[in-house]
Amino acid sequence: MHYVIIGCGNVGMELARRWTAAGHRVTGTTTSARRIGEIQQACSTVVVLRGSDRAAVEQATSDADAVVLTMSPRVTRSFDARQRVAEYADTLTASARTAAAVHPRVVFTSSVSVYGAGTGSLVDESTPTTDDPDASPRSFVAAEEAVLATPQGAVVRIPDVYGHSRDMDYPTRVKFAHEALGGSVPFSADALLYRIDYRDAAAALDFVVSEGLTGIFNAVPDAVLPPTNASAFGEICAAEGWPELTYRGEIKTPTIPVTSARLRAAGFAFVH
């Protein structure tokens, strides 16, 4: 098979390694020529392009069996509401619309932020998406709509990704919030801190593609109810002797349990 991965961050690179090891041909993309050498270690071909460049995307995906979008907005531009408007629209929505316009089989890596705080007693794929005005959920929802309008579109909704050696661990994230952001973060205090290891995120995408699944799937490790942001980050602050964080609640994520029963019923299992 020939697979194209648009956005070779930690999850995209792990997915590329899985597919290359399985004997597939993998084209990886990046917006930075400086990363070509790194991506060549996991991919058969590397293309420098922006996901919003229709001509470039069409050329790169012309003979692909599937296109997987694993773009991530820059962390440094994710903490300010005004910066999120352009950053998320360009990185997520424009890329999804472009891929959906040129290829029938697109799988988009989305976020549980599309649910907002959630409704009812359990969040599943039938839970309505949020009408929160923030650019983060709005951009994810718009990207999902573009992909799901294609004949073979699929969306995989994941929570916070962790576990890679290049990721900031949680104490470092809290330290960054205090040193660079004045201790103020855009998230909600009472949201449940669901997380997924980058290897499980890649495995979920591989599973959806390999099994030919379409539609929406939560890929949220749901065996144990996680702590809230306030509880988890409060423990870190207490251990380090830092003040408590201030939660602005601009980006809402579920405050009620999330289930990945649909993905597990299809045969997927979380490992990490």
Secondary structure, 3 states (H helix, E strand, C coil): CEEEEECCCHHHHHHHHHHHHCCCEEEEEECCHHHHHHHHCCCCEEEECCCCCHHHHHHHCCCCCEEEECCCCCHHHCCCHHHHHHHHHHHHHHHHHHHHHHCCCEEEEEEHHHHCCCCCCCECCCCCCCCCCCHHHHHHHHHHHHHHCCCCCEEEEECEEECCCCCCCHHHHHHHHHHHHCCEEEECCCCECCEEEHHHHHHHHHHHHHCCCCEEEECCCCCCCCCEHHHHHHHHHHHHCCCCCEEEEEECCCCCCECCHHHHHCCCCCCC
